[in-house]
């Protein structure tokens, strides 16, 4: 354990980052204060208010950050699964606030306990302020590691002011959401009450090109997708870990072609003695020729499958011939191997699949683990590429979403010859983000135009018919507009071939056209920086009405009207 006497940051060990750590805050003298966590971007903005954890919202969406029940003497405790956080969260601000100000506060004892529950470091932060709030400390990602830096900086506003400071919106008149309070209680419950996923998490928008798969692969794909469709209805009924295994995990293993009722193929509760530990069990072992090839450890669906739950997998992995280990809660599946050190399970998965958000490329990777296709050497040869390509993609996603200082400096140095002052840096931060967004939008636009040109070479050089619409000159289709277009194509795919739908940009909106005909407008997109609106048409009089979207996922709520409009335009 390291005792920190100064404000020097403390770097967390990789094992602690991979597991779940605990943060303890004790006031001196003991007084009533509110301690909150803000999961923020590199530029200290709250992108998702679900990652504002405080007394009325005691857990983040996937419980990566949780406020635990208060301890004796007023000690506040949080659990943090740093490796599970979304890629846009690069910092976690720890704040204090009090209705009676903080003038009675003399100091704060801040302690960090590692994934092994051992005390890793502690800080004593002196206080002398009459302000109502303070920034107590901050976790931040630095060069791939997480650091904790004590601060103790006063803030001249209350908790609502802190939320506004990070770019959030206070809703002081709203009643506390019962589900959120329950979630925090579930975190410490021995048998947690199941959590029903939010509707946005369970929409099935995937379109797999089944016809291009081999018959056996197509059959397995259909079984996996059928399971994903059943999960939202099953989850509220699953009260225990055992129920999660039987209703979610066993059907998944069976979908891959293994006989879950044949112990020669799938051995439940495989026992192996590991060193001094006797009678240890792993939930399932998938066998080939009597030898384990895949080890599976299961947890209740309400818990994120983090490495703190994987101690048995670690031990088993080192003493069996299995080269693959799977940690799952029945919804998320994380696949591990030993890329870093032979016979030692890696701390990070090379493949992670959320069945509620499964992508086509992820389904293709799952097929490699099917009984008929399993080839250990082939998967191992691709695992390293999958793991590091995924990590690079996450960093690129972060840079495109919130460019880091290093990235901004790199690009600025290549195009700007002056001195990089603070004001110049802030100006180029905006330029960089705008350039990235325009680059992506232009790349998508170019690819689609190339695809349409290749699909219809006979139309090149011909004049567009009068009843067809065209883009207004110089207008750029944004990334969000393209995404909304793809969603609507996905919604209508059952009745309308995707190639018949076209996107056309106008000065104030984007039109989605059937057969590229402006007289057959299916919907319109009125997207600005401040508001997303979808224009829908009535069946009888073709009068347009606009609905406001909180997010692009809300388009699915209007699927029935989109279907009706498309059928009417198609003469059905």
C-alpha positions in Angstrom: 0.0 0.0 0.0 1.2 3.5 -0.9 0.5 6.4 1.4 0.2 9.6 -0.6 1.4 12.7 1.2 1.4 15.0 -1.8 -0.8 15.6 -4.8 1.2 13.2 -7.0 -1.1 10.9 -9.1 -1.3 7.2 -8.3 -1.2 4.8 -11.2 -3.5 1.7 -10.9 -2.1 -1.7 -11.6 -3.4 -3.5 -14.7 -4.9 -6.3 -12.6 -7.0 -3.7 -10.7 -8.0 -1.9 -13.9 -9.2 -5.3 -15.3 -11.2 -6.1 -12.2 -13.4 -4.0 -9.9 -11.9 -1.6 -7.5 -13.4 0.2 -4.5 -13.2 3.9 -3.7 -13.7 5.0 -0.1 -14.3 8.6 1.1 -14.4 9.5 4.8 -14.9 13.1 6.0 -13.1 14.5 9.0 -15.0 15.3 11.1 -17.9 13.0 10.0 -20.5 15.3 8.3 -23.3 14.6 5.8 -22.1 15.3 2.3 -23.1 14.0 -1.2 -20.3 12.3 -3.1 -20.9 11.9 -6.9 -19.1 10.4 -9.9 -19.1 12.0 -13.3 -18.0 9.8 -16.2 -16.7 12.4 -18.7 -14.8 12.7 -22.0 -11.2 13.8 -22.5 -12.6 17.4 -22.7 -14.4 16.9 -19.4 -17.9 16.8 -20.8 -20.7 14.4 -19.7 -21.7 12.7 -23.0 -24.2 10.3 -21.3 -26.0 11.4 -18.2 -26.3 7.7 -17.3 -22.7 8.0 -16.1 -23.6 10.7 -13.5 -23.7 8.5 -10.4 -25.2 10.1 -7.2 -27.8 9.5 -4.5 -30.7 9.5 -6.9 -29.0 7.4 -9.6 -26.8 4.9 -7.8 -25.5 2.9 -10.8 -24.4 3.6 -14.4 -26.3 1.8 -17.2 -24.2 -1.4 -17.0 -23.1 -1.0 -13.4 -19.5 -0.1 -14.2 -19.9 2.7 -11.6 -22.0 2.0 -8.5 -22.7 3.9 -5.2 -22.7 1.3 -2.5 -24.7 1.4 0.8 -23.3 4.0 3.3 -21.0 2.5 5.9 -20.7 3.3 9.6 -19.5 6.7 10.4 -20.8 8.2 7.2 -18.1 6.5 5.0 -19.1 6.6 1.3 -18.0 3.8 -1.0 -18.2 3.3 -4.8 -17.3 0.3 -7.0 -15.6 1.0 -10.3 -15.1 -1.5 -13.2 -12.8 0.8 -15.3 -12.2 -1.7 -18.1 -15.9 -2.0 -18.7 -16.5 1.7 -19.3 -17.5 3.0 -22.8 -14.6 4.2 -24.9 -15.8 7.8 -24.7 -15.2 8.0 -21.0 -11.6 9.0 -20.4 -12.0 10.6 -17.0 -14.1 10.2 -13.8 -14.5 13.2 -11.6 -15.2 12.6 -7.9 -17.1 15.5 -6.4 -18.4 16.6 -3.0 -21.5 18.8 -2.3 -23.4 19.8 0.8 -26.5 21.9 1.5 -24.7 23.4 4.6 -21.6 24.2 2.6 -18.3 22.5 3.4 -17.1 25.0 6.0 -17.1 22.4 8.8 -14.9 20.0 6.8 -11.3 19.8 7.8 -10.0 17.0 5.6 -11.0 14.0 3.5 -9.5 10.5 3.7 -9.6 8.9 0.3 -8.7 5.2 -0.1 -8.5 2.8 -3.1 -8.9 -0.9 -2.6 -7.8 -3.2 -5.5 -9.7 -6.1 -7.2 -8.1 -8.3 -4.5 -9.7 -6.1 -1.8 -6.2 -5.0 -0.6 -5.6 -1.3 0.2 -3.6 0.1 -2.7 -3.2 3.8 -1.8 -4.7 6.5 0.4 -4.7 10.3 0.4 -5.5 12.8 3.1 -6.8 15.9 1.4 -7.1 19.1 3.6 -10.1 21.4 3.2 -10.8 25.0 4.2 -13.6 26.4 2.2 -17.1 27.9 2.6 -18.2 26.9 -0.9 -21.0 24.4 -1.3 -19.1 21.9 -3.5 -15.6 20.7 -4.4 -13.7 18.6 -6.9 -12.3 15.9 -4.7 -10.2 13.8 -7.1 -10.1 12.7 -10.7 -9.4 9.3 -12.4 -7.9 9.7 -15.9 -6.6 7.6 -18.7 -2.9 8.4 -19.4 -0.9 6.4 -22.0 -3.2 3.4 -21.7 -3.2 3.4 -17.9 -5.6 4.8 -15.3 -4.4 7.3 -12.7 -6.0 8.9 -9.7 -5.1 12.5 -8.8 -6.3 14.2 -5.6 -7.6 17.7 -6.1 -9.6 19.3 -3.2 -10.6 22.3 -5.4 -13.7 24.3 -4.2 -16.6 25.0 -6.6 -19.0 27.9 -6.1 -22.2 26.1 -6.8 -24.3 23.1 -5.7 -24.7 19.6 -7.2 -26.9 21.0 -10.0 -24.2 23.5 -10.8 -21.7 20.7 -11.0 -23.9 18.9 -13.5 -24.2 22.0 -15.6 -20.5 22.5 -15.4 -20.0 19.1 -17.1 -22.6 19.9 -19.7 -25.5 18.0 -18.2 -29.1 19.1 -17.6 -30.5 19.2 -14.1 -34.1 17.9 -13.5 -34.6 18.8 -9.9 -38.4 18.5 -10.1 -38.4 14.9 -11.3 -39.1 12.2 -8.8 -36.2 9.7 -8.3 -36.5 6.8 -10.7 -37.4 3.7 -8.7 -35.6 1.4 -11.1 -32.3 3.1 -10.7 -32.5 2.9 -6.9 -33.4 -0.8 -7.2 -30.4 -1.4 -9.4 -28.0 -0.1 -6.8 -29.6 -2.5 -4.2 -29.3 -5.3 -6.7 -25.5 -4.7 -7.0 -25.0 -5.9 -3.4 -27.8 -8.4 -3.3 -26.9 -12.1 -3.1 -29.8 -12.9 -5.5 -30.4 -9.8 -7.6 -33.7 -8.9 -9.1 -33.4 -9.1 -12.9 -33.2 -5.9 -14.9 -35.3 -5.5 -17.9 -33.2 -3.9 -20.7 -34.2 -0.5 -22.0 -36.1 -0.7 -25.4 -33.2 0.9 -27.2 -31.0 -2.1 -26.2 -33.2 -4.8 -27.5 -34.2 -3.6 -31.0 -33.2 -6.1 -33.6 -31.8 -4.2 -36.6 -29.4 -6.7 -37.9 -29.7 -8.0 -41.4 -27.5 -11.0 -42.0 -26.9 -12.1 -45.6 -28.1 -15.7 -44.9 -28.2 -16.6 -48.5 -24.4 -16.1 -48.8 -23.6 -18.5 -45.9 -23.1 -22.2 -46.2 -26.3 -24.1 -45.3 -25.0 -25.3 -41.9 -23.7 -21.8 -41.1 -27.0 -20.3 -42.1 -28.9 -22.7 -39.8 -26.7 -21.8 -36.8 -27.0 -18.1 -37.6 -30.8 -18.4 -37.6 -30.7 -20.2 -34.2 -28.5 -17.5 -32.7 -30.7 -14.7 -34.0 -33.8 -16.4 -32.8 -32.2 -16.6 -29.3 -31.4 -12.9 -29.4 -35.1 -12.1 -30.2 -36.2 -14.2 -27.2 -33.8 -12.7 -24.6 -35.8 -9.5 -23.8 -38.9 -11.6 -22.9 -36.9 -14.1 -20.9 -34.9 -11.8 -18.8 -37.6 -10.6 -16.4 -38.3 -14.2 -15.5 -34.8 -15.2 -14.6 -34.3 -14.6 -10.9 -31.1 -16.7 -10.3 -27.8 -17.5 -11.9 -28.9 -21.1 -12.4 -32.0 -19.8 -14.3 -29.7 -17.7 -16.5 -27.6 -20.7 -17.3 -30.6 -22.9 -18.3 -32.6 -20.2 -20.2 -29.7 -18.3 -22.0 -26.4 -20.0 -21.9 -27.3 -23.6 -22.6 -29.5 -22.6 -25.6 -26.5 -20.5 -26.9 -24.1 -23.5 -26.7 -26.8 -25.7 -28.3 -27.2 -23.2 -31.1 -23.5 -23.6 -31.9 -24.3 -27.3 -32.6 -23.1 -28.9 -29.3 -25.3 -31.4 -27.5 -25.8 -29.9 -24.1 -27.3 -33.1 -22.8 -24.4 -35.3 -23.8 -21.6 -35.1 -21.2 -19.1 -36.3 -23.9 -19.6 -33.0 -25.6 -20.7 -30.5 -22.9 -19.7 -31.3 -19.3 -21.5 -29.2 -16.7 -19.5 -28.3 -13.5 -16.3 -29.8 -14.6 -14.2 -30.5 -11.5 -10.4 -30.2 -11.5 -8.0 -29.9 -8.6 -5.8 -26.9 -9.0 -2.8 -26.8 -6.6 -4.1 -26.8 -3.0 -7.6 -26.0 -4.1 -9.7 -29.1 -4.3 -13.1 -29.6 -5.9 -13.1 -26.4 -7.9 -15.7 -26.3 -10.7 -16.2 -24.4 -13.9 -19.8 -24.1 -15.1 -19.4 -25.8 -18.5 -16.6 -27.4 -20.5 -17.1 -28.1 -24.2 -15.2 -31.2 -25.1 -13.7 -32.6 -28.3 -12.3 -36.2 -28.3 -12.8 -36.2 -24.5 -10.6 -33.2 -23.9 -11.8 -29.6 -23.0 -11.5 -27.1 -25.8 -13.6 -24.3 -24.5 -14.3 -23.4 -20.8 -17.4 -21.4 -19.9 -18.1 -19.5 -16.7 -21.5 -18.0 -16.2 -22.9 -15.2 -14.1 -26.4 -13.8 -13.4 -27.6 -11.7 -16.3 -27.9 -8.6 -14.1 -24.1 -8.5 -13.6 -21.5 -7.5 -16.1 -19.1 -10.4 -16.7 -15.9 -8.8 -15.4 -12.7 -10.5 -14.6 -13.4 -10.4 -10.8 -15.8 -13.3 -11.7 -13.1 -15.2 -13.6 -10.8 -16.5 -10.9 -11.8 -20.1 -11.6 -11.3 -19.6 -15.3 -7.8 -18.3 -14.7 -6.9 -21.4 -12.6 -8.5 -23.9 -15.0 -7.0 -22.3 -18.0 -3.5 -23.0 -16.7 -4.0 -26.7 -16.0 -6.3 -27.9 -18.9 -5.6 -28.2 -22.6 -8.4 -25.7 -23.4 -7.1 -22.7 -25.3 -10.3 -20.7 -25.1 -12.3 -19.4 -22.1 -15.7 -17.7 -22.2 -17.1 -15.4 -19.5 -20.8 -14.6 -19.9 -23.9 -13.4 -18.3 -26.1 -14.9 -21.0 -26.3 -11.7 -22.9 -22.6 -10.6 -23.3 -20.0 -13.2 -24.2 -16.3 -12.5 -23.8 -13.8 -14.9 -25.4 -10.3 -15.2 -23.9 -7.1 -17.0 -24.9 -3.4 -16.8 -24.0 -1.9 -14.4 -26.5 0.3 -12.5 -24.0 1.8 -15.4 -22.1 1.5 -19.1 -22.8 -0.9 -21.1 -20.5 -2.0 -17.8 -18.8 -5.4 -16.4 -19.7 -5.2 -12.8 -21.1 -6.6 -10.0 -19.0 -8.6 -8.7 -22.0 -10.9 -10.7 -24.4 -10.0 -11.0 -28.1 -13.7 -11.1 -28.9 -16.8 -9.6 -27.2 -20.3 -10.1 -28.4 -23.5 -8.5 -27.0 -26.3 -10.6 -28.3 -28.7 -7.7 -28.0 -26.5 -5.6 -30.3 -24.9 -8.3 -32.4 -23.3 -7.1 -35.6 -22.8 -9.1 -38.8 -19.0 -9.4 -38.4 -19.5 -10.6 -34.8 -21.9 -13.3 -35.9 -19.3 -14.5 -38.5 -16.7 -14.8 -35.7 -19.1 -16.8 -33.5 -19.6 -19.3 -36.3 -15.9 -20.2 -36.0 -16.8 -21.7 -32.6 -19.5 -23.9 -34.0 -19.1 -27.6 -33.6 -18.8 -28.3 -37.4 -16.4 -25.4 -38.0 -14.2 -25.4 -34.9 -10.5 -25.2 -35.9 -8.3 -24.2 -32.9 -5.2 -23.2 -34.9 -7.2 -21.1 -37.3 -9.0 -19.2 -34.5 -5.7 -18.7 -32.6 -4.1 -17.3 -35.7 -6.8 -14.7 -36.1 -7.3 -14.0 -32.4 -4.4 -11.6 -32.1 -5.5 -9.6 -35.1 -9.1 -9.4 -33.7 -8.0 -8.3 -30.3 -5.7 -5.5 -31.4 -7.8 -4.3 -34.4 -10.7 -3.9 -31.9 -8.5 -1.9 -29.5 -7.3 0.4 -32.3 -10.9 0.9 -33.5 -11.9 1.9 -30.0 -9.1 4.5 -29.9 -10.1 5.8 -33.3 -13.7 5.9 -32.2 -12.7 8.0 -29.2 -10.5 10.3 -31.3 -13.4 10.9 -33.8 -15.9 11.5 -30.9 -13.7 13.6 -28.7 -10.2 14.2 -30.1 -7.5 14.0 -27.5 -4.9 16.7 -26.8 -2.1 14.5 -28.4 -4.2 13.9 -31.5 -5.0 17.6 -31.8 -1.4 18.6 -31.3 -0.3 16.1 -33.9 -2.6 17.4 -36.6 -2.1 21.1 -35.7 1.7 20.7 -36.0 1.3 19.5 -39.5 -0.9 22.3 -40.8 -0.1 25.3 -38.5 3.3 26.9 -38.3 2.6 29.3 -35.4 3.0 28.8 -31.6 0.4 26.5 -30.1 -1.1 28.7 -27.4 -4.1 27.7 -25.3 -6.5 29.7 -27.5 -5.0 28.2 -30.7 -5.3 24.8 -29.2 -9.0 25.3 -28.4 -9.7 26.7 -31.9 -8.0 23.7 -33.6 -9.9 21.3 -31.3 -13.1 22.5 -33.0 -11.5 22.4 -36.4 -10.3 18.9 -35.9 -13.7 17.6 -34.8 -15.4 19.3 -37.7 -12.8 17.9 -40.2 -13.2 14.4 -38.8 -17.0 14.5 -39.1 -16.9 15.9 -42.6 -14.3 13.3 -43.6 -16.5 10.4 -42.5 -19.6 11.9 -44.1 -17.8 12.4 -47.4 -16.3 8.9 -47.3 -19.8 7.4 -46.8 -21.2 9.6 -49.6 -18.4 8.6 -52.0 -18.7 4.9 -51.3 -22.5 5.0 -51.8 -22.2 6.9 -55.1 -19.6 4.5 -56.3 -21.9 1.6 -55.4 -24.9 3.1 -57.2 -22.7 3.8 -60.3 -21.4 0.3 -60.4 -24.9 -1.1 -60.0 -26.3 1.0 -62.8 -23.6 1.5 -65.4 -26.2 2.0 -68.2 -27.4 5.2 -66.5 -24.1 7.0 -66.7 -24.2 10.0 -69.0 -28.0 10.0 -69.3 -30.2 12.8 -68.2 -32.1 12.2 -65.0 -35.9 11.8 -65.6 -38.1 14.7 -64.6 -39.8 12.8 -61.8 -36.5 11.9 -60.1 -35.0 14.0 -57.4 -31.4 15.1 -57.0 -29.2 16.7 -54.4 -29.0 20.4 -54.2 -25.5 21.5 -55.2 -22.9 21.8 -52.4 -25.0 20.3 -49.6 -23.3 17.7 -47.5 -25.2 14.7 -46.1 -24.2 14.3 -42.4 -23.3 11.0 -40.6 -26.5 11.1 -38.6 -28.6 11.5 -41.8 -26.9 8.5 -43.3 -27.5 6.5 -40.2 -31.2 7.4 -40.1 -31.5 6.4 -43.7 -29.9 3.0 -43.0 -32.3 2.5 -40.1 -35.4 3.3 -42.2 -34.1 0.9 -44.9 -33.7 -1.8 -42.2 -37.3 -1.1 -40.9 -38.8 -1.4 -44.4 -36.7 -4.3 -45.6 -39.5 -6.9 -45.2 -41.7 -5.2 -47.9 -39.4 -2.9 -49.8 -36.1 -3.9 -51.4 -33.4 -1.7 -49.9 -32.1 -0.7 -53.4 -35.4 1.1 -54.1 -34.9 3.6 -51.3 -32.8 6.7 -52.0 -31.6 9.6 -49.9 -31.6 13.1 -51.3 -30.4 16.3 -49.6 -32.2 19.6 -49.7 -31.5 22.9 -48.1 -33.6 22.3 -45.0 -34.1 18.5 -44.9 -33.2 15.1 -46.4 -35.9 13.2 -48.3 -36.1 9.4 -48.4 -37.6 8.5 -51.7 -39.1 5.3 -53.1 -37.6 4.6 -56.6 -35.7 7.9 -56.4 -39.0 9.7 -57.2 -39.8 12.9 -55.4 -43.6 12.1 -55.7 -42.9 9.0 -53.6 -41.4 10.5 -50.4 -41.5 8.0 -47.6 -40.1 10.3 -44.9 -38.1 13.4 -44.4 -35.2 14.1 -42.0 -35.0 17.6 -40.3 -31.7 17.3 -38.5 -29.9 20.2 -36.9 -27.3 20.5 -34.2 -30.0 21.1 -31.6 -32.8 18.9 -32.7 -33.6 15.7 -34.6 -37.1 15.6 -36.3 -38.7 12.9 -38.5 -41.3 14.0 -41.1 -44.0 11.4 -41.5 -47.0 11.3 -43.9 -50.6 10.4 -43.4 -52.1 7.6 -45.4 -55.1 9.5 -46.9 -54.2 13.1 -47.5 -50.4 12.9 -47.5 -50.2 15.7 -44.9 -46.8 15.8 -43.3 -46.4 15.8 -39.5 -43.1 16.0 -37.6 -42.0 14.1 -34.5 -39.0 14.9 -32.4 -36.5 12.1 -31.8 -34.5 11.9 -28.6 -32.1 9.6 -30.5 -32.0 7.7 -33.8 -33.3 4.6 -32.0 -36.6 6.4 -31.7 -37.2 5.9 -35.4 -38.1 2.3 -34.6 -41.1 3.6 -32.6 -42.6 4.9 -35.9 -42.0 1.7 -37.9 -45.8 1.1 -38.4 -46.3 4.5 -40.0 -43.3 4.1 -42.2 -44.6 0.6 -43.4 -48.0 2.1 -44.1 -46.6 5.0 -46.1 -44.3 2.7 -48.1 -47.1 0.3 -48.9 -49.4 3.1 -50.0 -46.7 4.6 -52.3 -46.0 1.1 -53.7 -49.7 0.7 -54.6 -50.4 -2.1 -52.2 
